[in-house]
């Protein structure tokens, strides 16, 4: 992917960074839905150059990435962020530098506390029957060894525009969109969803990448 447009978030004392991310990324999601291809994919991806920052782990910058300058011009992100113009700085479209390295950003599904606890209890019952140990003992061991490797992943509260259009009239609650960064050995051009993230279509299919620099 050869072109990018960088957006810097400008929080202040009235609008904290996490809330601003929610507003900005929601507008970008709407823009990508409105400009999606006939197959339902996005030709514009997103990248997070400050991913892993201290504090809010996405940092304060987001980049829109595309194969051509025309794709970013057509998206016209300034239009979608017009109401937030005091809180964002949008740079001009630029060429991706040659020293960029490929990475993939994917949506990571993370179980909530209630779902995790229910799964642990079911597993404890199964282990109790199999081992002959009391269920309470098995439950204690499972809880002690429980490690959620995704608990520190950055996330943004979102509402799905595609679900809204598909299930009109239904109640749509915000959900946490967890974002995981994966290193890649080589650049790969595949599909992106309408959150601008690499589309996961199967274990054996390589993920689409975006340049990181």
Buried (B, 14 or more C-beta within 10 A) or exposed (E): BEBBBBBBBBBEEEBEBBEBBBBBBBBBBBBBBEBBEEEEBBBBBBBBBBBEBEEBBBBBBBBBBBBEBEBBEEBEBEEBBEEBEEBBEBEEBEEBEEEBEBBBBBBBEBEEEEEEBEEBBEEBEEBBEEEEEEBEEBBEEBEEEEEEEEEEBBBBBBBBBBEBEEEEEEEEEEBEBBBBBEEBEEBBEBBBBBBBBBBBEEEEEBBBBBBBE
